[in-house]
Amino acid sequence: MLPNKKIYFLSDFHLGAPDHASSLEREKLLVQFLDKIREDAAEIFLVGDMFDFWYEYRKVVPKGHVRLLGKLAELSDAGIQLHFFVGNHDMWMRDYFQQELNMPVYFEPKEFVFNGKSFLVGHGDGLGPGDHGYKRLKKVFRNPVSKWLFGILPPVAGMSLAHYMSRRSRAQTGSSEEVFLGEEKEWLIIYCKEVLTKKKIDFFVFGHRHLAIDYRLNEQSRYINLGDWIRYFTYAVFDGENLQLKTYTGKEEKIIRKG
């Protein structure tokens, strides 16, 4: 890392939900944030569920989100390295981001090392124990045949179906995403501890959970969940020595800090 440069992590924008007006408001706030960090950002990690639904057709780009995509292109052209981890809402990626934004796309958690500090970064869906129904569903969705079958639907039918399923999923989840379940029941904390039995990781950085969590696993390791840009507007920033979980809209009391 160059002096005075930082690495930023943020996730779970779910652009497109719950309606166009509120999505557009969040998108404009995101663009404002990206403008603010442009001067000191060396790299920016987008850790999944950037969209409430995304399907990458061969010759069709889903409508909307042009402000964010344009800003990401601008940042990439300025030499800022971007990274994207697919989430459970935008897993059907091809090569659009790589070609247009020079942004690598990752389908599984990946380890990085910055200034001697190790990071394990991923969206977080399907990790740890439990949630077996989703894990089975994820295998179906990741299957190339499923992806092809969806692709042969007319875009207007496919996108309408996908947005319906996304709304239904949120309705079933309800307010359960807003409650910290404790060390013994938080699947990602359990997953992090399992990883630590095999290797040393300084920082685990995930999204998906929709809670802003800064949890100390042991003397050297911390688990950071990035929250979202629906209720919390939180992000993490690494300055070369320390990783901090912050809020862009002053909702510091919403961040769960343990240890």
matplotlib code that plots the C-alpha trace (Angstrom):
import matplotlib.pyplot as plt

x = [0.0, 1.2, 1.4, -1.8, -3.9, -6.7, -8.7, -12.5, -15.1, -18.8, -21.7, -25.5, -26.8, -29.8, -30.4, -33.8, -35.5, -38.0, -39.0, -37.4, -37.6, -35.9, -33.4, -32.4, -32.0, -29.6, -27.8, -27.1, -25.8, -23.5, -22.1, -21.6, -19.7, -17.5, -16.7, -15.6, -13.2, -11.8, -8.8, -7.4, -8.8, -6.2, -8.7, -12.5, -14.1, -17.8, -18.8, -22.0, -25.6, -24.9, -28.2, -31.4, -31.3, -28.8, -28.8, -26.1, -27.6, -25.1, -26.3, -28.7, -27.8, -30.5, -32.2, -31.2, -28.2, -26.4, -25.1, -23.3, -22.0, -20.8, -19.0, -17.3, -16.1, -14.7, -12.9, -11.5, -10.3, -8.6, -6.5, -8.4, -8.5, -12.1, -13.1, -16.5, -17.8, -21.1, -23.9, -27.0, -28.9, -26.4, -24.7, -25.4, -22.4, -20.5, -17.7, -19.4, -17.7, -14.3, -14.5, -16.1, -14.8, -11.5, -13.0, -12.4, -15.4, -15.1, -17.6, -16.0, -14.3, -10.7, -7.7, -5.7, -2.6, -2.1, 0.8, 1.4, -2.2, -4.3, -7.9, -10.5, -13.2, -16.5, -20.2, -20.9, -23.9, -23.9, -21.0, -21.0, -23.5, -27.3, -29.3, -29.4, -32.3, -30.5, -27.3, -29.3, -31.0, -27.6, -26.3, -29.3, -28.9, -25.1, -25.8, -25.1, -28.3, -30.4, -28.6, -29.2, -32.9, -33.4, -31.6, -33.9, -36.9, -37.7, -35.9, -39.2, -40.5, -37.3, -36.6, -40.3, -40.1, -36.7, -37.9, -41.0, -38.9, -36.6, -39.5, -40.9, -37.5, -37.3, -40.9, -40.1, -36.9, -38.8, -37.0, -34.8, -31.8, -31.8, -31.1, -27.6, -27.9, -24.8, -21.5, -23.0, -25.7, -24.1, -23.1, -20.4, -18.7, -18.8, -17.3, -14.5, -13.6, -13.4, -11.1, -8.9, -8.2, -6.4, -4.7, -4.2, -6.4, -6.3, -9.6, -12.6, -14.7, -18.2, -21.6, -24.9, -25.9, -27.2, -25.9, -22.9, -20.8, -17.2, -16.5, -13.2, -12.5, -9.2, -6.3, -5.2, -8.4, -11.6, -14.8, -16.3, -19.8, -20.3, -24.0, -25.8, -26.8, -30.5, -30.7, -27.1, -25.0, -21.8, -18.4, -15.0, -11.7, -8.1, -5.4, -2.4, -2.5, -6.1, -9.4, -12.4, -16.1, -17.7, -21.0, -21.5, -24.7, -23.9, -25.6, -22.7, -25.0, -26.2, -22.9, -22.5, -19.1, -18.0, -14.7]
y = [0.0, 3.5, 6.0, 7.9, 5.4, 3.2, 0.1, 0.3, -2.5, -2.2, -4.4, -5.1, -2.1, -4.1, -1.4, -1.8, -2.6, -2.0, 0.6, 2.9, 6.0, 4.7, 2.8, 5.9, 7.9, 5.2, 5.1, 8.8, 8.5, 5.7, 7.8, 10.7, 8.4, 7.0, 10.6, 11.3, 8.4, 8.8, 10.8, 8.3, 4.9, 2.5, -0.4, -0.8, -4.1, -4.5, -7.5, -8.7, -8.0, -4.7, -5.2, -6.8, -8.9, -9.1, -11.4, -10.9, -11.6, -11.9, -8.6, -7.0, -5.0, -4.8, -1.4, 1.2, 1.9, 3.9, 6.4, 3.7, 1.9, 5.1, 6.1, 2.7, 3.0, 6.5, 5.2, 2.3, 4.6, 6.7, 3.7, 2.6, -1.2, -2.5, -6.0, -7.6, -10.6, -12.1, -12.3, -14.5, -11.7, -11.1, -14.5, -14.8, -12.8, -13.4, -11.1, -7.7, -6.2, -7.6, -6.1, -2.8, -2.0, -4.0, -5.4, -9.0, -11.0, -13.7, -16.5, -17.8, -16.2, -15.2, -14.4, -11.2, -9.8, -6.0, -4.6, -8.0, -8.3, -11.2, -10.7, -13.4, -11.6, -13.0, -12.3, -14.8, -16.7, -20.4, -20.4, -22.1, -24.6, -24.5, -22.9, -26.2, -25.2, -22.2, -24.2, -26.7, -23.9, -22.2, -25.4, -25.3, -21.6, -22.1, -24.9, -23.8, -25.5, -23.4, -20.3, -21.2, -22.0, -18.6, -17.0, -18.3, -16.5, -13.1, -10.5, -8.9, -12.2, -13.3, -10.0, -9.8, -13.3, -12.7, -9.5, -11.3, -14.0, -11.4, -9.6, -12.8, -13.8, -10.5, -10.9, -14.3, -13.0, -10.2, -8.5, -11.5, -9.9, -7.1, -9.2, -10.3, -14.0, -14.4, -16.1, -19.7, -19.0, -16.6, -18.9, -16.6, -16.4, -20.2, -20.3, -17.9, -19.9, -23.1, -21.4, -20.2, -23.8, -24.3, -20.9, -17.4, -14.7, -11.2, -9.9, -11.7, -9.4, -10.5, -9.0, -10.8, -10.6, -7.0, -6.2, -4.0, -6.2, -5.8, -8.9, -9.9, -13.6, -13.8, -11.5, -11.3, -11.9, -9.9, -10.6, -7.6, -7.8, -4.8, -4.2, -2.7, 0.5, 0.1, 0.8, 1.2, 2.8, 1.3, 0.4, -0.7, 1.0, -0.3, 2.4, 0.0, -0.9, -0.9, -1.9, 0.2, -0.3, 3.1, 4.6, 7.2, 8.7, 9.1, 5.9, 4.8, 3.4, 0.8, -0.9, -4.0, -4.1, -7.1, -7.7]
z = [0.0, -0.8, 2.0, 2.8, 0.7, 2.1, 1.2, 1.5, 1.9, 1.5, 0.5, 0.3, -1.6, -3.1, -5.7, -7.3, -3.9, -2.6, -5.3, -7.8, -5.7, -2.6, -4.6, -6.5, -3.3, -2.0, -5.3, -5.2, -1.7, -2.7, -5.6, -3.2, -0.9, -3.7, -4.7, -1.2, -0.9, -4.4, -3.3, -0.8, -2.1, -3.4, -3.7, -3.2, -2.4, -3.3, -1.3, -2.9, -3.4, -5.2, -6.9, -5.6, -8.7, -11.6, -14.6, -17.2, -20.6, -23.5, -25.1, -22.6, -19.5, -16.8, -16.8, -14.2, -11.8, -14.4, -11.8, -9.8, -12.8, -14.4, -11.2, -10.9, -14.5, -13.6, -10.5, -12.5, -15.2, -12.5, -11.5, -8.4, -8.3, -7.8, -6.7, -6.8, -4.8, -6.1, -3.6, -3.4, -5.3, -8.1, -8.5, -12.3, -13.5, -16.7, -17.9, -18.1, -15.1, -16.0, -19.5, -18.8, -15.4, -15.2, -12.0, -11.1, -10.0, -7.3, -6.7, -3.5, -0.5, -1.3, 0.9, 0.4, 2.2, 2.7, 4.6, 6.2, 7.4, 6.1, 5.0, 4.1, 2.1, 0.8, 0.6, 3.3, 2.0, 2.5, 4.9, 8.3, 9.7, 9.1, 6.3, 4.5, 2.4, 1.0, 0.4, -1.7, -3.6, -4.2, -5.9, -8.2, -9.0, -9.7, -12.1, -15.7, -16.9, -14.5, -15.7, -19.3, -18.7, -17.1, -19.9, -22.6, -20.9, -22.4, -20.2, -19.2, -17.9, -16.3, -14.5, -13.3, -11.9, -10.2, -8.5, -7.3, -5.7, -4.2, -2.5, -1.3, 0.3, 2.1, 3.4, 4.8, 6.5, 8.1, 11.0, 11.9, 10.1, 12.6, 15.7, 16.7, 17.7, 19.8, 19.3, 19.4, 16.8, 14.3, 11.4, 10.1, 13.5, 13.7, 10.2, 11.1, 14.2, 12.1, 9.6, 12.5, 13.6, 10.3, 9.6, 10.9, 9.5, 10.8, 9.4, 8.1, 6.0, 5.0, 3.9, 3.6, 7.3, 7.0, 10.4, 11.1, 13.3, 14.6, 16.6, 18.2, 17.7, 19.6, 20.3, 16.6, 14.6, 14.0, 12.1, 10.4, 8.8, 6.6, 7.3, 4.4, 2.5, 3.3, 7.0, 8.2, 5.4, 6.9, 5.4, 6.6, 5.9, 6.2, 6.6, 6.4, 10.1, 11.4, 10.0, 11.2, 10.7, 10.2, 9.2, 6.5, 7.9, 11.6, 12.8, 15.0, 17.6, 15.1, 14.9, 17.1, 18.7, 20.8, 22.4]

ax = plt.figure().add_subplot(projection="3d")
ax.plot(x, y, z, "-o")
ax.set_aspect("equal")
plt.show()
